[in-house]
Amino acid sequence: MSRLGNIGAKLYRGEIGYDFIKHRKLWYGVSILITITAIVGLAVRGLHMGIEFEGGAVLTTPKTSATVQQTTHSAEQVSGHQAIVQQLGDGGMRVQIAGVDTSTSTDVKNKLAEELDVSAERIDAQLVGPSWGEQIANKAWQGLGIFMVLVVVYLALAFQWRMAVAALIALIHDITITVGVYSLVGFEVTPGTVIGLLTILGYSLYDTVVVFDGLRESSKNVTKQTRYTYSEIANQSINATLVRSINTTVVALLPVAGLLFIGGGLLGGGMLNDIALSIFVGLAAGAYSSIFIATPLVADLKERQPQMKALAKRVHAKRLKQEAREDGDDPEGPDDDDGDDSGPSDDDPSSRPTVTVQDARGNGAAGVQKQRAQQSARNKGGRGRPSGKRR
């Protein structure tokens, strides 16, 4: 077994682990800071909406000797609007110009052909109206709303409402961070971006449900034992699925990173950047929220219940007694707390308190010796008393 496999097995068995729940306030603070940064970036810079949402023209030119900078300058000069130019693999250019309508698209096409020294007939022009983009945005919002409602209902029925609330907060956290990063980077928002945002919701929910399922199994009859509190059981569930969450996230991030950094950055496939960035950021945020946000939130909500507060008091009281016994400061012997912890039974004579028996002359020491002798005889299996058989 590999070293990582050994670590995963030890985490699953509880032999090693990190206390995520104990440091939950730190994770909450980090998440709040990242979320505020994303919201501020979104408010200040906004989103760079593509022509699919604002309307405009997409012009695809044949192979040309002009550079991307020259083509961008020419397109903005002839159209009077901002242009986005991407170089294609065959040497041609894909020019996006927002705000161009049907009446001006032909003039822009002819003037751009003159600037780039290509034939106007070989330039492919496509017009996109803003109403189409508006329909796409409305459908995306509807899909997001329906997805959120179904997630809350499913988790509330399959698990419990506290887990549904925690999962919903984690999903909102992931979407906010992804949109904020998109705004700060300045990538264009396209239908591919919307598809990527809806895709990451499933990945984020998957990691969260895996941890919740382990927590549900581990917390059955939790109030009938006095060994662990609910927060400690939740922390064990996180550690048990930690390696699995890391492995699945890394495996999913590798091909997306290839699209984003190699395909979009080195090879110039700019049309892949929109969906690749949203999925990449969403996957990383989803793995983070399932470990550092969702499960600690469930533990916080559960620990507010009266029965969980009582359980925590019993667990801490038992541990204090255990420490006192180990230090030799507890003269009362083992406690008889309820739970699955085994201890001496009431039938064991050694577990009974010693009773001092006074003799007729008030001599207590003789009574103690007599009592100990009787107990010793009973512990020997009846060798110091008649068997009851007659010869």
Secondary structure, DSSP 8 states (H G I E B T S, - for coil): --HHHHHHHHHHHTSS---TTTTHHHHHHHHHHHHHHHHHHHHHH--EE-HHHH-EEEEE--S-S--HHHHHHHHHHHHSS-EEEEE-TTS-EEEEEET--HHHHHHHHHHHHHHHTS-GGG-EEEEE-HHHHHHHHHHHHHHHHHHHHHHHHHHHHHT-HHHHHHHHHHHHHHHHHHHHHHHHHT-EE-HHHHHHHHHHHHHHHHHHHHHHHHHHHHTTTGGG-SS--HHHHHHHHHHHTHHHHHHHHHHHHHHHHIIIIIIIIIS--GGGHHHHHHHHHHHHHHHHHIIIIIHHHHHHHHTTSHHHHHHHHHHHHHHHHHHHHHHT--TT-S----SS-----TT-GGGS-------TT--HHHHHHHHHHHHHHHHTTSTTS--S---
